[in-house]
Amino acid sequence: MSKFSWRIAPVSELSQMLVSAELENSTAIGGATLYHFQHDGQEKMAVALADGQTLMIELQQPGAKRRRRIDGLV
């Protein structure tokens, strides 16, 4: 299953990102706008809110597999 990371950013950051992005889809929902786009080879989503903030959502990059350590085994 894919993991998502998200953060809050100013809407100006989204505007700058969309200049060089490939927009897949956008939809207005009430006072917010949802964007689905490709940026730097990565699929991303953003929700621009009426208060000037943006929720930026993207898939986490796969890293090294984490393994649990089990104490007591030799």
Residue pairs with C-beta under 8 A, 6 or more apart in sequence:
2 59
2 60
3 59
3 60
4 57
4 58
4 59
4 60
5 57
5 58
5 59
5 60
6 55
6 56
6 57
6 58
7 55
7 56
8 53
8 54
8 55
8 56
9 53
9 54
9 56
10 52
10 53
10 54
11 48
11 49
11 52
11 53
11 54
13 54
13 56
14 35
14 46
14 48
14 54
14 56
17 37
17 39
17 44
17 46
18 35
18 37
20 39
21 37
21 38
21 39
21 44
22 37
22 38
22 39
23 35
23 36
23 37
24 36
24 37
24 38
25 35
25 36
26 33
26 34
26 35
26 36
27 33
27 34
28 34
31 49
31 50
32 47
32 48
32 49
32 50
33 47
33 48
34 45
34 46
34 47
35 45
35 46
35 47
35 48
36 43
36 44
36 45
37 43
37 44
37 45
37 46
38 44
42 58
42 59
43 58
43 59
44 56
44 57
44 58
45 56
45 57
45 58
46 54
46 55
46 56
46 57
47 54
47 55
47 57
48 54
49 55
